[in-house]
């Protein structure tokens, strides 16, 4: 065993033992910085202010009791647009950090920042979140939170060792119909839950390539980095939009956990076909060895015996869907944009489907009833308002966010585990227990 491996295991053991004897270590650090006390406001900074980052900037900027003084992005245009956006909401004293890939490290040295929202390319997520927590600041991390099992552990170990929370900013957990179905599940409408389905089924062909079919270095937007994952990884690289809500309904990390998965990938022809249609069969990108299967299907088994089917389908033409299904001993629901239906034994007529909307209205979550007007126009049908609200409130109240570092690790682990399973002929891959046994007694999520 190498010395570095021994050091890692020693540190991991020490952290685990520390949590066992001092569980408060994983609670929010109650220390407030001097400038925040002086202003009386919670200071939120931003690393990454491109399209997704600016959605968070706008929502946080409109939140009462929040101060924004620092942003970071390597794109000068993004900095300029964000400064103008902030000025419209009364935040005018902004320091921008844009001098190279590691400019964010200077931002993290500030003593007036309480929390940081990170909206950057995936390969930077874990490193930036770890550095944020080590700097004593709450980390709000866009999805997916990690790319490897080692990165999943880096997030967990850092949060536990520092006592600083990390929230995975999974906005779909706050979607109105998702929260209504969560209510249905918790109130026993479907009986004992047995099975769930979900995924990310969304054509990203016009996202992975610019109009000239450029991607990678020299491209703009997500084509500059996202497409490389399809070229180099045969894995479900974006699992959390669908999986986060199903995990909440099945109490994952809170009395239940993911046990193992198996994954299978189709052949990879969708991107090649798109390139040939747009640029001709002789286009150089059509000859690249695209690695990611067009449709990747993973089946997860939980310790409580449920199964979850997760599908990644982004390289073929298709409408957007997350493919939700929740099924139990007394009924089930299939629900998504343009396709929503429900069947409840003893309530539905015969064996036909009932109208989902009537059930959504009945089980509408109290948060949506209370904040419907404030959420209007916040992005993604209003759910972006709630995810930003939860992060800011967690920082203000110095508490763990409802979606915590264990969720970030378990949900993100789908990517490396699916990759390993596919490479090994769909062999089962077991999930690490990122909670180190705490899942047994942890309480279910409570959105409030």
C-alpha positions in Angstrom: 0.0 0.0 0.0 1.4 3.4 -1.0 2.1 6.1 1.7 -0.5 8.4 0.1 -3.1 5.6 0.2 -2.2 5.0 3.9 -2.5 8.7 4.7 -5.9 8.9 3.0 -7.2 5.9 4.9 -5.8 7.3 8.2 -7.5 10.7 7.6 -10.8 9.0 6.5 -10.8 6.9 9.7 -10.1 9.9 11.9 -12.9 11.8 10.3 -15.3 8.9 10.7 -14.3 8.4 14.3 -14.6 12.1 15.0 -18.2 12.2 13.6 -19.1 9.1 15.7 -18.1 10.8 19.0 -18.9 14.3 17.9 -21.9 14.3 15.5 -22.2 18.1 15.8 -19.1 18.2 13.4 -21.4 17.8 10.4 -23.7 20.6 11.5 -23.3 24.1 10.2 -20.5 26.2 11.6 -22.1 28.9 13.7 -19.2 31.3 13.2 -20.2 34.5 11.5 -17.6 36.8 9.8 -17.1 40.4 10.9 -18.4 42.1 7.8 -21.6 40.1 7.7 -22.3 41.0 11.3 -21.7 44.7 10.5 -24.0 44.7 7.5 -26.6 42.5 9.2 -27.0 40.7 5.9 -26.0 37.3 4.5 -23.3 37.6 1.9 -23.5 35.3 -1.1 -20.8 35.1 -3.7 -20.8 33.3 -7.1 -18.2 31.3 -9.0 -19.4 30.9 -12.5 -21.8 33.5 -13.8 -22.7 32.2 -17.3 -26.3 31.3 -18.2 -27.0 29.0 -15.3 -25.0 31.1 -12.8 -26.8 34.3 -13.7 -30.2 32.6 -12.9 -28.9 32.0 -9.4 -27.5 35.6 -9.3 -30.9 37.1 -10.2 -32.9 35.0 -7.7 -30.5 35.6 -4.8 -30.2 39.3 -5.7 -34.0 39.6 -5.2 -33.9 37.9 -1.8 -34.4 40.2 1.2 -31.5 40.3 3.7 -28.8 39.3 1.1 -25.7 41.2 0.2 -23.7 40.4 -3.0 -20.1 41.8 -3.2 -18.1 39.2 -5.2 -18.4 37.3 -8.5 -16.0 35.1 -10.4 -15.8 34.0 -14.1 -13.1 33.8 -16.6 -15.3 35.2 -19.3 -15.2 39.1 -19.3 -18.6 39.3 -21.1 -20.3 37.2 -18.4 -18.8 39.5 -15.7 -20.1 42.6 -17.5 -23.6 41.2 -18.0 -23.8 40.0 -14.3 -22.6 43.4 -13.0 -25.4 45.1 -15.0 -27.9 42.6 -13.7 -26.8 43.1 -10.1 -26.9 46.9 -10.5 -30.6 46.7 -11.5 -31.3 45.0 -8.1 -29.3 47.5 -6.0 -26.0 45.6 -5.7 -23.5 48.0 -7.0 -20.3 47.4 -5.0 -19.1 44.3 -6.8 -15.6 43.0 -7.0 -15.0 40.7 -10.0 -12.4 37.9 -10.1 -11.5 36.8 -13.7 -7.7 36.5 -13.9 -7.4 32.8 -14.9 -8.8 29.5 -13.9 -7.9 29.8 -10.3 -9.1 33.4 -9.7 -11.8 31.9 -7.5 -9.2 31.2 -4.9 -8.8 35.0 -4.3 -12.6 35.3 -3.9 -12.5 32.6 -1.2 -10.0 34.6 0.8 -12.6 37.3 1.5 -13.9 37.5 5.0 -17.2 39.1 4.1 -18.6 36.0 2.2 -20.8 33.5 4.0 -21.9 31.2 1.1 -20.8 30.5 -2.5 -22.9 29.3 -5.4 -20.8 27.3 -7.9 -22.1 27.0 -11.5 -19.1 26.0 -13.5 -18.2 23.1 -15.9 -18.5 19.7 -14.2 -14.8 18.9 -13.8 -14.4 22.0 -11.6 -17.3 21.3 -9.2 -15.7 19.2 -6.5 -12.4 21.1 -6.4 -14.2 24.4 -6.0 -16.7 23.1 -3.4 -13.9 21.6 -1.4 -11.9 24.8 -1.4 -15.0 26.7 -0.5 -15.7 24.6 2.6 -12.1 24.7 3.6 -12.4 28.5 3.5 -15.3 28.3 6.0 -18.0 29.2 3.5 -21.2 27.3 2.7 -21.0 25.6 -0.7 -23.9 25.6 -3.1 -23.0 23.2 -5.9 -24.7 22.8 -9.3 -25.3 19.3 -10.6 -23.7 16.9 -10.9 -21.6 17.5 -7.9 -18.8 15.0 -8.6 -17.3 12.9 -11.4 -15.6 10.1 -9.6 -16.1 8.1 -6.4 -12.9 9.7 -5.0 -14.5 13.2 -5.6 -17.7 12.0 -3.9 -15.6 11.1 -0.8 -13.7 14.4 -1.1 -17.0 16.3 -0.7 -18.2 14.2 2.3 -14.8 14.1 4.1 -14.3 17.9 3.7 -17.8 18.8 4.9 -17.4 16.5 7.9 -13.9 17.6 8.8 -14.7 21.3 8.5 -18.2 21.3 9.8 -19.3 23.3 6.7 -22.3 22.2 4.7 -22.4 21.6 1.0 -25.8 21.7 -0.8 -26.4 20.1 -4.1 -28.5 22.6 -6.0 -31.0 20.1 -7.6 -33.8 22.4 -8.6 -36.1 19.5 -9.8 -36.6 18.5 -6.2 -38.6 21.7 -5.8 -40.7 21.3 -8.9 -44.4 21.8 -8.1 -45.7 18.4 -9.3 -42.6 16.6 -7.8 -43.3 18.1 -4.4 -47.0 17.2 -4.7 -46.1 13.6 -5.5 -43.6 13.6 -2.5 -46.6 14.6 -0.4 -48.7 11.7 -1.9 -45.9 9.3 -1.1 -45.4 10.5 2.4 -49.2 10.4 3.1 -49.4 6.8 1.8 -51.5 7.4 -1.3 -49.6 4.7 -3.2 -49.3 2.3 -0.3 -45.7 1.0 0.2 -43.5 2.2 -2.6 -41.9 -0.5 -4.6 -40.5 1.0 -7.8 -39.5 4.3 -9.4 -38.4 5.5 -12.8 -36.7 8.7 -13.9 -34.0 10.0 -16.1 -32.7 12.8 -18.2 -34.3 12.5 -21.7 -33.5 15.6 -23.5 -32.0 16.2 -26.9 -28.8 18.3 -26.4 -27.6 18.1 -30.0 -27.8 21.9 -30.4 -26.1 22.4 -27.0 -23.2 20.0 -27.6 -22.2 21.8 -30.8 -22.2 25.4 -31.9 -23.9 26.2 -35.3 -20.6 25.5 -37.1 -20.4 22.1 -35.3 -17.5 23.4 -33.2 -17.0 22.0 -29.8 -14.1 21.9 -27.2 -11.4 24.6 -27.3 -12.6 27.7 -29.2 -16.3 26.9 -28.9 -18.7 28.9 -26.8 -21.3 27.9 -24.2 -21.6 24.3 -23.0 -20.1 23.0 -26.3 -16.8 24.2 -25.0 -16.7 21.5 -22.3 -19.9 19.3 -22.1 -19.4 17.5 -25.5 -16.0 16.1 -24.3 -17.8 13.9 -21.8 -19.7 12.2 -24.7 -16.5 11.7 -26.6 -14.6 10.2 -23.7 -17.1 8.6 -21.2 -19.6 5.8 -21.7 -21.6 6.7 -18.6 -24.8 8.4 -17.3 -23.1 11.7 -16.8 -26.1 13.7 -15.7 -28.3 11.6 -13.4 -29.5 14.0 -10.6 -32.5 15.8 -12.2 -34.5 12.6 -12.3 -32.9 10.7 -9.4 -33.0 13.5 -6.8 -36.8 13.5 -6.5 -37.1 9.7 -6.5 -34.4 9.5 -3.9 -36.3 11.9 -1.7 -39.5 9.8 -2.1 -37.6 6.7 -1.1 -35.8 8.3 1.8 -32.3 7.6 0.4 -29.7 8.4 3.1 -32.5 8.6 5.6 -33.6 5.1 6.6 -32.7 3.7 3.2 -29.8 3.9 0.8 -28.7 2.9 -2.7 -27.2 -0.6 -2.6 -25.9 -1.4 -6.1 -26.7 -0.7 -9.8 -26.3 -2.3 -13.2 -26.0 -0.2 -16.3 -26.3 -0.9 -20.1 -25.5 1.3 -23.0 -26.7 1.2 -26.6 -24.4 1.8 -29.5 -23.1 5.4 -30.0 -24.5 6.7 -33.4 -26.6 9.7 -32.6 -23.9 12.3 -32.5 -22.3 11.0 -35.7 -25.6 11.0 -37.5 -26.3 14.6 -36.4 -22.8 15.8 -37.6 -23.3 14.1 -40.9 -26.8 15.7 -41.3 -25.4 19.2 -40.5 -21.9 19.0 -42.0 -21.8 16.1 -44.4 -20.3 12.6 -44.1 -16.8 13.9 -44.6 -16.9 16.3 -41.7 -13.9 15.4 -39.4 -16.1 15.2 -36.3 -18.1 12.4 -37.9 -15.1 10.3 -37.8 -14.4 10.7 -34.1 -14.8 7.7 -31.8 -17.8 8.8 -29.8 -17.8 6.7 -26.7 -21.1 7.5 -24.9 -24.0 5.2 -25.8 -27.0 7.1 -27.0 -29.4 5.6 -24.4 -27.9 4.4 -21.1 -30.2 2.5 -18.7 -29.2 1.9 -15.1 -31.2 -0.1 -12.5 -30.6 0.6 -8.9 -31.5 -1.7 -6.0 -32.0 -0.1 -2.5 -31.4 -1.7 0.9 -35.1 -1.6 1.5 -35.8 -3.6 -1.6 -37.1 -1.0 -4.1 -35.8 -0.6 -7.6 -35.2 2.5 -9.6 -34.7 2.7 -13.4 -32.6 5.7 -14.5 -32.3 6.6 -18.2 -29.8 9.0 -19.9 -30.9 9.9 -23.4 -29.4 13.1 -24.7 -27.8 12.2 -28.1 -30.9 11.5 -30.1 -33.7 13.8 -31.3 -36.5 13.8 -28.8 -38.7 16.2 -26.6 -37.6 16.9 -23.1 -38.7 14.5 -20.3 -37.6 13.3 -16.9 -39.7 10.2 -17.2 -41.0 10.0 -13.7 -42.9 7.0 -12.3 -43.7 6.2 -8.7 -45.4 2.8 -8.0 -46.6 1.2 -4.9 -48.9 -1.4 -3.5 -52.0 0.8 -3.9 -51.3 2.6 -7.1 -48.9 4.6 -9.3 -48.3 7.8 -11.2 -46.6 8.6 -14.4 -46.0 12.4 -14.5 -44.0 14.8 -16.6 -44.5 17.7 -18.9 -47.2 16.8 -21.4 -47.8 13.3 -19.8 -49.4 13.2 -16.4 -51.7 10.5 -15.1 -52.4 8.6 -11.9 -54.1 5.4 -10.7 -55.1 4.8 -7.1 -56.7 1.5 -6.1 -60.2 2.1 -4.7 -60.4 5.6 -5.9 -59.8 5.4 -9.7 -62.7 4.2 -11.8 -62.1 0.6 -13.0 -58.7 0.2 -14.4 -58.5 3.6 -16.1 -56.2 6.5 -15.4 -57.3 9.5 -13.5 -56.5 13.2 -14.1 -53.3 14.0 -12.4 -54.0 17.7 -11.9 -56.9 17.0 -9.4 -54.5 15.0 -7.2 -51.7 17.7 -7.6 -54.2 20.3 -6.4 -55.2 18.2 -3.4 -51.6 17.3 -2.4 -50.0 20.7 -3.4 -47.0 21.3 -1.1 -47.4 24.1 1.4 -44.3 25.9 0.1 -45.9 26.3 -3.3 -49.1 27.5 -1.8 -47.2 30.1 0.2 -44.7 31.3 -2.3 -46.4 30.8 -5.7 -46.3 34.5 -6.5 -42.7 35.0 -5.6 -41.6 31.9 -7.6 -43.4 33.1 -10.8 -40.7 33.9 -13.4 -37.8 32.7 -11.3 -36.7 30.1 -13.9 -37.7 26.5 -14.8 -41.3 27.1 -13.9 -40.5 28.6 -10.5 -38.4 25.8 -9.0 -35.2 27.9 -9.3 -36.7 30.3 -6.7 -37.1 27.5 -4.2 -33.6 26.0 -4.6 -32.0 29.4 -4.2 -34.2 30.2 -1.2 -33.2 27.0 0.5 -29.5 27.6 0.1 -29.8 31.2 1.3 -31.9 30.2 4.3 -29.5 27.5 5.3 -26.7 30.0 5.3 -28.8 32.6 7.2 -29.9 30.0 9.8 -26.5 28.3 10.0 -28.0 24.8 9.5 -27.7 21.9 7.1 -29.6 22.4 3.8 -32.4 19.9 3.0 -30.3 18.5 0.1 -27.0 17.9 1.8 -23.5 16.6 1.1 -24.5 12.9 1.4 -27.1 13.5 -1.3 -24.5 15.2 -3.5 -22.3 12.2 -3.1 -24.8 9.4 -3.5 -26.6 10.9 -6.5 -23.4 11.8 -8.3 -21.9 8.4 -7.8 -24.3 7.1 -10.5 -21.8 8.5 -13.1 -18.7 6.5 -12.2 -20.6 3.4 -11.1 -22.6 3.3 -14.4 -19.3 3.7 -16.3 -17.7 0.8 -14.5 -20.8 -1.4 -14.9 -21.0 -0.8 -18.7 -17.3 -1.4 -19.1 -17.7 -4.7 -17.2 -20.6 -6.0 -19.3 -23.3 -4.6 -17.0 -21.8 -6.1 -13.9 -23.3 -4.9 -10.5 -21.5 -2.0 -8.9 -22.0 -1.4 -5.2 -22.5 2.1 -3.7 -20.2 3.2 -0.9 -22.0 4.2 2.3 -21.1 7.9 2.2 -23.0 8.4 5.6 -20.9 5.7 7.3 -24.0 4.1 8.8 -25.8 7.3 9.8 -28.4 6.7 7.1 -30.1 4.1 9.4 -31.3 6.8 11.9 -31.4 10.0 9.9 -34.8 11.6 9.5 -36.5 12.0 6.1 -36.2 15.3 4.2 -38.4 18.1 5.4 -39.0 20.9 3.0 -40.0 24.1 4.8 
